[in-house]
Amino acid sequence: MQISTNPGGLVFHFSSVKRLSEDELVAAPLGKGIVYKKEAAEEWVEISEGLTDQTHINRLQAYDDQLYACSNKGLFICSEGMWYTAGLSLGCYQYKQFGEVGLASTVCGLWYTEGEEWRVMMRSDVTVYDFMYLPQYVVLGTNEGVSILDRMTTSWINCKLDTAVTSLAVHRGTIIGATEHGELLCGNRRGGFDRCRMAGIFIFSIVARGQEIFACTDRGLYRVSSIGGRISLMALKIGCQVTDVDVDDRKYYMATLFEGIQCMDR
């Protein structure tokens, strides 16, 4: 099956995009599996074989060009164009690798694997949407707010915020994120977090790519920066609803709700 994202073609709502090596793009149309193309090609080709029916992709991740799909049916891994279960069948929102260890945020806490078997790591009582595994802390974005584990003392700080925190990043030493209500979440350096609406913008996600942090919003793509010590958003592309972004040395690759996958020179 081939589906075009050119003007006049069939355009899906996209939830995630990844650029692989050799100018390859992989993207996830909402509820429609996964599609692939060479960057210069005109059309997308569906590569959903192996995914179960009604699979919704929350995030795509790539490590050494090995592609993973976090979905409502669990974590999947792609091999030679086929998808296989990665051994975790819980609803999965995020996957990251740290050396030989894989970590996944799920509907039942944070899980880890050092081989083929998955084990629960922490907070099985909450849904974990995103996480950061830092040298001293493990930070979880959950359905309750933010949970922080001090790895040195094994003590927890649980900040219940009356909203889910769906994505996380660190900007200049401050934890930031996005809430389910589209707000920007910022650590206030007083042991808590502040929530604010940025100029009427609904933030879908906060995305860290290398040294840069982006806000994907209903107004467009923004880079997170600071002015006078305060978090600010600098517009990179406005006029479309951006749900995810990936970058390389040349371009931004944006997943959007109504305009397919957009590419823009840096």
Backbone as CSV, one residue per row, in Angstrom:
resi,resn,N_x,N_y,N_z,CA_x,CA_y,CA_z,C_x,C_y,C_z
1,MET,0.843,-1.188,0.000,0.000,0.000,0.000,0.880,1.241,0.000
2,GLN,0.559,2.211,-0.842,1.302,3.463,-0.879,0.343,4.612,-0.604
3,ILE,0.784,5.550,0.205,-0.056,6.706,0.498,0.756,7.968,0.324
4,SER,0.201,8.944,-0.347,0.925,10.164,-0.674,0.621,11.247,0.342
5,THR,1.651,12.017,0.691,1.440,13.190,1.540,1.638,14.463,0.741
6,ASN,1.600,14.369,-0.574,1.700,15.557,-1.413,0.380,16.308,-1.414
7,PRO,0.389,17.622,-1.722,-0.867,18.359,-1.830,-1.808,17.660,-2.802
8,GLY,-3.053,17.492,-2.367,-4.035,16.818,-3.191,-4.085,15.331,-2.932
9,GLY,-3.077,14.783,-2.227,-3.076,13.372,-1.902,-3.755,13.126,-0.566
10,LEU,-3.621,11.905,-0.090,-4.232,11.521,1.169,-3.277,11.873,2.307
11,VAL,-3.702,12.727,3.209,-2.839,13.200,4.284,-3.381,12.701,5.616
12,PHE,-2.563,11.985,6.367,-2.965,11.483,7.667,-2.498,12.433,8.776
13,HIS,-3.119,12.252,9.946,-2.638,12.931,11.147,-1.437,12.138,11.663
14,PHE,-0.287,12.775,11.773,0.927,12.074,12.185,1.237,12.347,13.653
15,SER,1.674,11.285,14.362,2.010,11.419,15.779,3.503,11.421,16.041
16,SER,4.323,10.887,15.106,5.755,10.802,15.360,6.513,10.698,14.050
17,VAL,7.776,11.156,14.061,8.633,11.070,12.879,10.069,10.815,13.325
18,LYS,10.806,10.001,12.557,12.225,9.735,12.809,12.973,9.757,11.501
19,ARG,14.152,10.407,11.534,15.057,10.324,10.397,16.127,9.303,10.702
20,LEU,16.277,8.318,9.823,17.322,7.318,9.948,18.475,7.683,9.022
21,SER,19.503,6.886,9.003,20.635,7.152,8.122,20.229,6.936,6.667
22,GLU,21.093,7.366,5.775,20.885,7.198,4.338,19.598,7.869,3.863
23,ASP,19.259,9.003,4.480,18.127,9.820,4.044,16.802,9.072,4.104
24,GLU,16.616,8.260,5.131,15.368,7.534,5.305,14.511,8.215,6.367
25,LEU,13.215,8.329,6.089,12.259,8.873,7.040,11.233,7.800,7.389
26,VAL,10.894,7.712,8.669,9.852,6.817,9.143,8.883,7.657,9.956
27,ALA,7.583,7.419,9.771,6.579,8.233,10.454,5.397,7.367,10.857
28,ALA,4.628,7.867,11.824,3.478,7.128,12.342,2.202,7.943,12.152
29,PRO,1.365,7.581,11.166,0.042,8.201,11.060,-0.827,7.707,12.219
30,LEU,-1.621,8.583,12.812,-2.425,8.225,13.978,-3.348,7.051,13.665
31,GLY,-3.137,5.932,14.386,-3.988,4.774,14.222,-3.865,4.067,12.894
32,LYS,-2.862,4.403,12.068,-2.731,3.843,10.723,-1.407,3.136,10.508
33,GLY,-0.794,2.614,11.574,0.451,1.878,11.412,1.653,2.785,11.271
34,ILE,2.605,2.391,10.408,3.864,3.102,10.230,4.183,3.154,8.740
35,VAL,4.727,4.289,8.296,5.070,4.461,6.886,6.532,4.887,6.767
36,TYR,7.086,4.670,5.558,8.522,4.847,5.329,8.742,5.401,3.925
37,LYS,9.811,6.200,3.777,10.229,6.591,2.435,11.649,7.136,2.483
38,LYS,12.318,7.101,1.330,13.541,7.862,1.176,13.168,9.336,1.164
39,GLU,14.046,10.180,1.706,13.716,11.598,1.847,13.312,12.234,0.519
40,ALA,13.971,11.846,-0.574,13.710,12.466,-1.874,12.534,11.828,-2.612
41,ALA,11.970,10.737,-2.080,10.873,10.055,-2.762,9.580,10.855,-2.650
42,GLU,8.652,10.574,-3.555,7.382,11.291,-3.582,6.338,10.683,-2.669
43,GLU,6.382,9.368,-2.474,5.309,8.692,-1.771,5.824,7.891,-0.581
44,TRP,4.920,7.682,0.366,5.207,6.852,1.527,4.750,5.429,1.253
45,VAL,5.475,4.463,1.808,5.121,3.054,1.710,4.815,2.538,3.113
46,GLU,3.709,1.847,3.258,3.332,1.322,4.564,4.248,0.162,4.947
47,ILE,4.750,0.173,6.196,5.558,-0.935,6.731,4.972,-1.334,8.082
48,SER,3.781,-1.879,8.066,3.065,-2.205,9.297,2.938,-3.700,9.530
49,GLU,3.558,-4.518,8.678,3.411,-5.960,8.842,4.019,-6.405,10.167
50,GLY,3.219,-7.146,10.935,3.640,-7.596,12.251,2.969,-6.843,13.376
51,LEU,2.450,-5.641,13.091,1.710,-4.888,14.093,0.291,-5.439,14.192
52,THR,-0.237,-5.501,15.401,-1.588,-6.003,15.597,-2.614,-4.950,15.199
53,ASP,-3.849,-5.386,15.017,-4.930,-4.466,14.669,-5.127,-3.428,15.766
54,GLN,-5.562,-2.245,15.353,-5.850,-1.144,16.284,-4.629,-0.719,17.089
55,THR,-3.444,-0.852,16.484,-2.216,-0.403,17.151,-2.025,1.083,16.913
56,HIS,-1.913,1.820,17.999,-1.647,3.266,17.917,-0.222,3.527,18.373
57,ILE,0.569,4.179,17.525,1.969,4.462,17.846,2.068,5.775,18.616
58,ASN,2.607,5.713,19.822,2.805,6.913,20.638,4.108,7.621,20.302
59,ARG,5.201,6.875,20.149,6.505,7.440,19.820,7.302,6.440,19.009
60,LEU,8.101,6.957,18.086,9.123,6.173,17.417,10.481,6.543,18.015
61,GLN,11.340,5.548,18.188,12.690,5.796,18.663,13.669,4.994,17.823
62,ALA,14.898,5.483,17.690,15.924,4.787,16.913,17.245,4.840,17.658
63,TYR,17.918,3.699,17.743,19.247,3.595,18.329,20.114,2.772,17.384
64,ASP,21.192,3.386,16.887,22.057,2.746,15.902,21.241,2.246,14.718
65,ASP,20.270,3.067,14.336,19.378,2.768,13.210,18.494,1.552,13.449
66,GLN,18.416,1.091,14.689,17.432,0.074,15.053,16.171,0.803,15.484
67,LEU,15.067,0.529,14.817,13.838,1.290,15.014,12.914,0.597,16.002
68,TYR,12.375,1.382,16.938,11.428,0.899,17.933,10.133,1.707,17.834
69,ALA,9.025,1.045,18.153,7.723,1.714,18.163,7.067,1.502,19.522
70,CYS,6.807,2.605,20.228,6.077,2.561,21.491,4.591,2.683,21.168
71,SER,3.801,1.724,21.589,2.402,1.706,21.179,1.482,1.311,22.322
72,ASN,0.182,1.433,22.068,-0.799,1.013,23.055,-0.845,-0.504,23.228
73,LYS,-0.207,-1.236,22.312,-0.156,-2.698,22.407,1.213,-3.197,22.874
74,GLY,2.096,-2.275,23.268,3.399,-2.673,23.748,4.532,-2.084,22.921
75,LEU,5.735,-2.590,23.156,6.925,-2.124,22.454,7.251,-3.086,21.317
76,PHE,7.465,-2.520,20.116,7.798,-3.316,18.946,9.162,-2.898,18.403
77,ILE,9.825,-3.849,17.727,11.114,-3.603,17.110,11.039,-4.023,15.644
78,CYS,11.684,-3.248,14.776,11.620,-3.505,13.337,12.884,-4.225,12.868
79,SER,12.692,-5.273,12.083,13.802,-6.012,11.507,13.464,-6.375,10.072
80,GLU,14.246,-5.832,9.127,14.065,-6.088,7.705,12.631,-5.824,7.251
81,GLY,12.083,-4.717,7.720,10.759,-4.294,7.290,9.605,-4.965,7.997
82,MET,9.885,-5.866,8.937,8.854,-6.555,9.715,8.926,-6.097,11.165
83,TRP,7.756,-6.011,11.801,7.697,-5.626,13.205,7.514,-6.854,14.082
84,TYR,8.283,-6.884,15.185,8.200,-7.974,16.144,8.059,-7.377,17.540
85,THR,7.366,-8.099,18.413,7.272,-7.630,19.784,8.648,-7.649,20.440
86,ALA,8.939,-6.615,21.221,10.222,-6.539,21.933,10.121,-7.164,23.319
87,GLY,9.035,-7.900,23.573,8.904,-8.612,24.834,8.133,-7.878,25.901
88,LEU,7.663,-6.664,25.589,6.907,-5.868,26.550,5.528,-5.601,25.954
89,SER,4.503,-6.185,26.546,3.164,-6.088,25.984,2.301,-5.015,26.635
90,LEU,2.808,-4.352,27.673,2.070,-3.257,28.311,2.039,-2.041,27.385
91,GLY,0.978,-1.242,27.483,0.937,0.016,26.752,2.172,0.834,27.041
92,CYS,2.888,1.266,25.993,4.211,1.869,26.131,4.207,3.273,25.531
93,TYR,4.805,4.230,26.246,4.825,5.622,25.800,6.215,6.129,25.431
94,GLN,7.258,5.515,25.982,8.617,5.994,25.727,9.598,4.834,25.887
95,TYR,10.660,4.852,25.063,11.717,3.847,25.177,13.057,4.547,25.000
96,LYS,14.029,4.197,25.865,15.366,4.752,25.773,16.379,3.668,26.111
97,GLN,17.568,3.791,25.520,18.650,2.859,25.800,19.790,3.570,26.505
98,PHE,20.381,2.872,27.467,21.549,3.355,28.180,22.552,2.207,28.212
99,GLY,23.470,2.183,27.222,24.370,1.051,27.097,23.592,-0.202,26.736
100,GLU,23.736,-1.244,27.555,23.033,-2.506,27.308,21.667,-2.560,27.963
101,VAL,21.287,-1.489,28.646,20.021,-1.471,29.378,18.971,-0.701,28.586
102,GLY,17.785,-1.284,28.455,16.657,-0.603,27.843,15.624,-0.250,28.901
103,LEU,15.082,0.954,28.825,14.059,1.417,29.770,12.824,1.824,28.996
104,ALA,11.649,1.503,29.545,10.392,1.836,28.888,9.392,2.350,29.904
105,SER,8.722,3.445,29.555,7.641,3.965,30.390,6.329,3.373,29.901
106,THR,5.508,2.905,30.841,4.312,2.142,30.494,3.119,2.584,31.332
107,VAL,2.000,1.931,31.064,0.783,2.187,31.839,0.907,1.661,33.258
108,CYS,1.944,0.867,33.532,2.179,0.331,34.882,3.608,0.603,35.323
109,GLY,4.035,1.849,35.233,5.326,2.236,35.755,6.464,2.173,34.753
110,LEU,7.689,2.288,35.280,8.909,2.238,34.475,9.471,0.826,34.528
111,TRP,9.777,0.262,33.342,10.297,-1.095,33.232,11.699,-1.064,32.630
112,TYR,12.470,-2.145,32.864,13.822,-2.213,32.314,14.127,-3.618,31.823
113,THR,15.105,-3.724,30.928,15.596,-5.010,30.465,17.095,-4.914,30.217
114,GLU,17.792,-5.997,30.517,19.215,-6.125,30.191,19.437,-7.267,29.216
115,GLY,18.387,-7.766,28.659,18.458,-8.853,27.690,17.100,-9.020,27.043
116,GLU,16.457,-10.152,27.262,15.153,-10.394,26.667,14.017,-10.245,27.661
117,GLU,14.285,-10.409,28.949,13.221,-10.372,29.946,13.067,-8.965,30.513
118,TRP,11.804,-8.504,30.580,11.497,-7.198,31.149,11.072,-7.343,32.607
119,ARG,11.487,-6.380,33.430,11.095,-6.356,34.845,10.658,-4.948,35.222
120,VAL,9.724,-4.863,36.156,9.294,-3.550,36.622,10.423,-2.935,37.438
121,MET,10.669,-1.634,37.224,11.769,-0.946,37.889,11.258,-0.058,39.025
122,MET,10.185,0.713,38.750,9.652,1.600,39.781,8.271,2.116,39.406
123,ARG,7.527,2.515,40.408,6.224,3.179,40.316,5.220,2.437,39.429
124,SER,5.013,1.150,39.737,4.031,0.370,38.989,2.599,0.815,39.269
125,ASP,2.428,1.725,40.222,1.090,2.195,40.595,0.614,3.366,39.745
126,VAL,1.455,3.882,38.842,1.069,5.036,38.025,1.383,4.754,36.558
127,THR,0.760,5.547,35.677,1.122,5.549,34.264,2.287,6.511,34.073
128,VAL,3.362,6.029,33.460,4.532,6.869,33.186,4.541,7.191,31.698
129,TYR,4.444,8.477,31.360,4.416,8.907,29.973,5.802,9.221,29.416
130,ASP,6.682,9.715,30.262,8.043,10.048,29.836,8.938,9.982,31.052
131,PHE,10.254,9.907,30.809,11.184,9.820,31.930,12.540,10.341,31.502
132,MET,13.344,10.711,32.501,14.745,11.075,32.292,15.586,10.311,33.304
133,TYR,16.616,9.623,32.817,17.510,8.838,33.660,18.814,9.612,33.762
134,LEU,18.922,10.433,34.821,20.036,11.357,34.994,21.054,10.781,35.976
135,PRO,22.276,11.341,36.018,23.310,10.778,36.900,22.880,10.667,38.357
136,GLN,22.157,11.670,38.885,21.749,11.615,40.291,20.271,11.319,40.467
137,TYR,19.465,11.616,39.450,18.012,11.503,39.609,17.385,10.680,38.485
138,VAL,16.250,10.067,38.807,15.335,9.540,37.804,14.064,10.372,37.903
139,VAL,13.670,10.990,36.793,12.506,11.875,36.782,11.428,11.226,35.926
140,LEU,10.231,11.111,36.489,9.117,10.489,35.793,8.005,11.506,35.573
141,GLY,7.473,11.557,34.343,6.252,12.284,34.072,5.100,11.300,34.100
142,THR,4.168,11.478,35.019,3.128,10.474,35.262,1.730,11.070,35.134
143,ASN,0.734,10.216,35.308,-0.654,10.677,35.293,-0.981,11.546,36.499
144,GLU,-0.119,11.528,37.522,-0.325,12.346,38.716,0.475,13.646,38.701
145,GLY,1.535,13.700,37.911,2.407,14.870,37.899,3.836,14.467,37.637
146,VAL,4.728,14.783,38.585,6.154,14.466,38.447,6.624,13.715,39.684
147,SER,7.358,12.621,39.470,8.003,11.884,40.558,9.502,11.890,40.309
148,ILE,10.271,12.195,41.357,11.730,12.294,41.241,12.367,11.383,42.273
149,LEU,13.215,10.466,41.798,13.965,9.593,42.690,15.391,10.092,42.799
150,ASP,15.834,10.357,44.027,17.240,10.666,44.290,17.976,9.335,44.346
151,ARG,18.832,9.079,43.367,19.490,7.780,43.274,20.517,7.577,44.378
152,MET,21.012,8.661,44.972,22.010,8.544,46.038,21.365,8.134,47.358
153,THR,20.199,8.693,47.655,19.541,8.434,48.938,18.355,7.493,48.804
154,THR,17.973,7.146,47.557,16.797,6.318,47.241,15.504,6.902,47.824
155,SER,15.461,8.219,47.940,14.253,8.881,48.446,13.479,9.499,47.284
156,TRP,12.158,9.585,47.465,11.278,10.083,46.418,10.730,11.467,46.745
157,ILE,10.565,12.265,45.710,9.776,13.496,45.787,8.631,13.332,44.797
158,ASN,7.400,13.305,45.292,6.229,13.140,44.441,5.443,14.438,44.405
159,CYS,5.434,15.085,43.238,4.736,16.354,43.062,3.424,16.093,42.320
160,LYS,2.328,16.035,43.057,1.028,15.824,42.441,0.496,17.164,41.945
161,LEU,0.173,17.227,40.656,-0.115,18.499,40.005,-1.534,18.593,39.457
162,ASP,-2.374,17.606,39.736,-3.745,17.584,39.199,-3.768,17.596,37.680
163,THR,-2.708,17.122,37.068,-2.647,16.972,35.617,-1.547,15.971,35.286
164,ALA,-1.689,15.285,34.175,-0.634,14.380,33.728,0.481,15.178,33.073
165,VAL,1.714,14.711,33.251,2.883,15.302,32.589,3.322,14.308,31.514
166,THR,3.247,14.730,30.263,3.382,13.802,29.139,4.749,13.816,28.471
167,SER,5.561,14.839,28.713,6.920,14.864,28.165,7.811,15.694,29.067
168,LEU,9.130,15.388,29.040,10.083,16.006,29.950,11.383,16.336,29.228
169,ALA,12.097,17.350,29.746,13.440,17.691,29.275,14.111,18.516,30.362
170,VAL,15.405,18.760,30.202,16.142,19.651,31.102,16.658,20.818,30.284
171,HIS,16.291,22.035,30.701,16.749,23.249,30.029,17.544,24.096,31.008
172,ARG,18.849,24.194,30.763,19.744,24.989,31.601,19.589,24.651,33.084
173,GLY,19.577,23.364,33.374,19.522,22.904,34.753,18.142,22.865,35.365
174,THR,17.113,23.235,34.613,15.744,23.247,35.109,14.914,22.185,34.397
175,ILE,14.177,21.408,35.162,13.270,20.436,34.565,12.081,21.165,33.951
176,ILE,11.795,20.870,32.698,10.615,21.423,32.043,9.838,20.272,31.413
177,GLY,8.606,20.558,31.005,7.798,19.525,30.387,6.507,20.088,29.843
178,ALA,5.659,19.193,29.385,4.336,19.564,28.889,3.293,18.763,29.648
179,THR,2.158,19.388,29.933,1.068,18.703,30.619,0.002,18.274,29.615
180,GLU,-0.911,17.436,30.067,-1.982,16.964,29.188,-2.914,18.097,28.768
181,HIS,-2.860,19.236,29.459,-3.687,20.391,29.120,-2.949,21.394,28.245
182,GLY,-1.780,21.002,27.731,-1.049,21.863,26.824,-0.255,22.959,27.485
183,GLU,-0.042,22.858,28.789,0.706,23.876,29.522,2.198,23.547,29.521
184,LEU,3.003,24.585,29.731,4.431,24.403,29.945,4.667,24.220,31.432
185,LEU,5.391,23.175,31.784,5.733,22.886,33.168,7.180,23.280,33.402
186,CYS,7.460,24.036,34.473,8.825,24.487,34.774,9.130,24.283,36.244
187,GLY,10.292,23.717,36.539,10.744,23.662,37.918,10.966,25.068,38.450
188,ASN,10.498,25.331,39.669,10.568,26.699,40.212,11.747,26.904,41.160
189,ARG,12.639,25.906,41.252,13.824,25.977,42.121,13.461,26.161,43.600
190,ARG,12.218,25.889,43.934,11.781,25.909,45.342,11.223,24.547,45.747
191,GLY,11.595,23.523,44.983,11.127,22.177,45.290,9.817,21.812,44.638
192,GLY,9.315,22.665,43.737,8.049,22.382,43.073,8.072,22.780,41.615
193,PHE,6.885,22.857,41.036,6.755,23.169,39.614,5.646,24.196,39.403
194,ASP,5.855,25.036,38.405,4.836,25.996,37.988,4.299,25.586,36.628
195,ARG,3.004,25.810,36.411,2.358,25.540,35.134,1.912,26.862,34.535
196,CYS,2.179,27.027,33.235,1.763,28.273,32.600,1.358,28.010,31.156
197,ARG,0.422,28.815,30.671,0.013,28.774,29.278,0.840,29.807,28.520
198,MET,1.534,29.349,27.484,2.427,30.228,26.732,1.654,30.928,25.621
199,ALA,1.228,32.163,25.846,0.606,33.014,24.826,-0.496,32.301,24.049
200,GLY,-1.346,31.567,24.780,-2.451,30.891,24.133,-2.070,29.668,23.333
201,ILE,-0.839,29.199,23.459,-0.348,28.046,22.703,-0.648,26.761,23.470
202,PHE,-1.110,25.743,22.750,-1.280,24.412,23.334,-0.049,23.591,22.959
203,ILE,0.696,23.156,23.965,1.925,22.390,23.730,1.594,20.909,23.717
204,PHE,1.847,20.262,22.584,1.644,18.822,22.493,2.772,18.065,23.179
205,SER,4.006,18.523,22.991,5.139,17.816,23.584,6.370,18.704,23.629
206,ILE,7.237,18.401,24.582,8.576,18.980,24.666,9.550,17.905,24.220
207,VAL,10.387,18.228,23.225,11.242,17.223,22.596,12.700,17.682,22.652
208,ALA,13.562,16.865,23.223,14.999,17.148,23.255,15.678,16.412,22.105
209,ARG,16.453,17.161,21.316,17.222,16.584,20.217,18.643,17.122,20.314
210,GLY,19.560,16.291,20.804,20.919,16.754,21.031,20.936,17.838,22.089
211,GLN,21.538,18.982,21.767,21.615,20.096,22.701,20.425,21.040,22.582
212,GLU,19.517,20.759,21.664,18.363,21.632,21.450,17.104,21.028,22.052
213,ILE,16.206,21.911,22.494,14.910,21.489,23.020,13.830,22.232,22.248
214,PHE,12.806,21.497,21.820,11.748,22.059,21.003,10.398,21.887,21.690
215,ALA,9.501,22.817,21.382,8.106,22.709,21.792,7.267,22.488,20.544
216,CYS,6.579,21.348,20.498,5.671,21.037,19.387,4.268,21.476,19.813
217,THR,3.658,22.386,19.053,2.440,23.030,19.504,1.380,23.089,18.412
218,ASP,0.188,23.559,18.808,-0.892,23.726,17.833,-0.687,24.962,16.964
219,ARG,0.317,25.774,17.273,0.642,26.948,16.449,1.852,26.715,15.550
220,GLY,2.628,25.669,15.836,3.822,25.417,15.055,4.949,24.866,15.903
221,LEU,6.168,24.950,15.361,7.356,24.449,16.042,8.140,25.611,16.639
222,TYR,8.531,25.453,17.908,9.290,26.485,18.618,10.534,25.862,19.237
223,ARG,11.597,26.691,19.335,12.775,26.289,20.093,12.669,26.882,21.490
224,VAL,12.950,26.068,22.494,12.931,26.547,23.877,14.211,27.309,24.150
225,SER,14.075,28.529,24.657,15.237,29.351,24.985,14.934,30.119,26.271
226,SER,15.797,31.050,26.625,15.614,31.857,27.839,15.863,33.324,27.532
227,ILE,15.053,34.168,28.112,15.237,35.621,28.037,15.147,36.166,29.460
228,GLY,16.231,36.795,29.914,16.238,37.343,31.265,16.003,36.315,32.342
229,GLY,16.483,35.090,32.101,16.328,34.046,33.096,14.982,33.349,33.059
230,ARG,14.094,33.739,32.158,12.777,33.134,32.047,12.686,32.301,30.769
231,ILE,11.961,31.206,30.847,11.764,30.345,29.689,10.979,31.091,28.614
232,SER,11.441,31.000,27.382,10.732,31.609,26.260,10.719,30.627,25.092
233,LEU,9.820,30.869,24.147,9.707,30.035,22.957,9.996,30.877,21.725
234,MET,10.940,30.428,20.899,11.296,31.137,19.679,10.721,30.379,18.488
235,ALA,9.867,31.042,17.716,9.174,30.387,16.608,10.144,29.984,15.505
236,LEU,10.058,28.728,15.064,10.819,28.236,13.928,9.923,28.047,12.708
237,LYS,8.721,27.546,12.936,7.737,27.393,11.871,6.353,27.507,12.478
238,ILE,5.551,28.440,11.978,4.200,28.612,12.491,3.191,28.318,11.383
239,GLY,1.952,28.110,11.794,0.898,27.892,10.807,0.484,26.443,10.641
240,CYS,1.088,25.518,11.394,0.654,24.124,11.328,0.766,23.512,12.728
241,GLN,0.004,22.455,12.958,-0.022,21.809,14.260,1.028,20.704,14.296
242,VAL,2.134,20.972,14.980,3.280,20.067,15.006,3.200,19.172,16.239
243,THR,3.253,17.852,16.019,3.156,16.898,17.119,4.492,16.283,17.511
244,ASP,5.482,16.288,16.595,6.789,15.700,16.885,7.814,16.298,15.928
245,VAL,9.089,16.207,16.298,10.151,16.754,15.446,11.396,15.901,15.582
246,ASP,12.123,15.774,14.485,13.460,15.203,14.499,14.354,16.133,13.690
247,VAL,15.665,16.039,13.898,16.581,16.968,13.234,17.829,16.229,12.790
248,ASP,18.519,16.806,11.807,19.880,16.429,11.494,20.654,17.721,11.249
249,ASP,21.810,17.630,10.634,22.629,18.822,10.432,22.028,19.788,9.420
250,ARG,21.089,19.305,8.609,20.570,20.123,7.515,19.133,20.588,7.695
251,LYS,18.300,19.741,8.333,16.868,20.019,8.289,16.165,19.688,9.592
252,TYR,14.964,20.284,9.713,13.988,19.870,10.704,12.966,18.984,9.997
253,TYR,12.532,17.902,10.673,11.507,17.015,10.134,10.348,17.023,11.126
254,MET,9.192,17.478,10.685,8.070,17.716,11.586,6.878,16.840,11.243
255,ALA,6.330,16.152,12.250,5.062,15.454,12.107,3.956,16.440,12.442
256,THR,2.939,16.527,11.588,1.849,17.481,11.813,0.503,16.763,11.781
257,LEU,-0.504,17.454,12.284,-1.842,16.870,12.323,-2.563,16.940,10.987
258,PHE,-2.318,17.998,10.208,-3.122,18.189,9.007,-2.309,18.403,7.732
259,GLU,-0.971,18.504,7.847,-0.149,18.787,6.674,0.969,17.775,6.458
260,GLY,0.714,16.535,6.878,1.663,15.460,6.628,2.981,15.659,7.361
261,ILE,4.058,15.172,6.762,5.408,15.363,7.282,6.032,16.548,6.563
262,GLN,6.470,17.542,7.339,7.055,18.741,6.772,8.569,18.740,7.019
263,CYS,9.324,19.173,6.028,10.773,19.329,6.135,11.136,20.804,5.946
264,MET,12.063,21.291,6.738,12.459,22.691,6.653,13.962,22.796,6.872
265,ASP,14.640,23.587,6.072,16.079,23.792,6.218,16.382,24.479,7.536
266,ARG,17.508,24.119,8.137,17.931,24.731,9.390,18.531,26.107,9.133
